[in-house]
Amino acid sequence: MYAFVSTLKARMATGRTGFALVAAVAALGLASCENETMPAPAPETDYYPIAVGNFWTYAVVDSTWSQATGQGAGLVTSVPRATVYEFKETITETFLDAAGKTAYRLVRSVRVPPGTTFRNDSVFVLSATDQFVALNRNNTRTVELIFPVREGRSWNLNAFNNNFNDTITAETRQYSRIGESYTTAAVASAPAKTYTETLTTENTGAAAENSLVKRTSYQQVFAKGVGPVFRRRVNILPYTYVDANGNQVYPPGAFTLAFTRQETLIDYGPR
């Protein structure tokens, strides 16, 4: 409506012809705007609701592969091993950070195996403004989300620290699939669940690589009104050797180092 009125004003500035008609239409438009009741959009910060008492519980699968050895007919490929447990992340309190801004203490507890008692494992710090959500973990502060949300928008996830992979202008995290539904896979402790409105962030640029010599990536899915519902981290160094013909060989299923972590939301609150 405001764009409509602005267009009318621009036309008024071009001459006096039709001035009275334009003024009347503009007045009607303004009256209409005053009487319209527009629903307020859900705040974008709702993709990661941050308040004392909120918690998120995840089924976690850590997968590691043994180091490959040998070559040719004597090659021994890597063998995977999975460890299953649960994370629970709870916002326990607020405090003032060094800049005098409100911050939130996020306590992560671990339950191994599932069904036993959660034990506190580590403490993170969340900070949230109308422009971003940041997470301080192991004395490294990363930018998890920025606002406004926009498809394909990129930013520097290490804007608040001096990570050697980044420059001040680096773009190392990016939005995709904004507003799309997302279904988490079924895990042993919970069925598959569909979230109707989500967004995905993925590391990019210097923070990610997918080549013959290295694969590293980090993906998160946030559901509106819920928070992070899925996370996946990949760090793989393929195994390689030089064959009798002098060719560099990267055999499939063979790794020097390989680790993945997958976190699937199974409970959250308060609702």
Helices and strands as residue ranges (DSSP letters): H 2-12, H 19-35, G 44-47, E 55-65, G 72-74, E 80-96, E 102-111, E 119-128, E 132-137, E 140-146, E 154-155, E 173-184, E 193-203, G 205-207, E 209-210, E 215-223, E 227-238, E 241-242, E 248-249, E 255-269
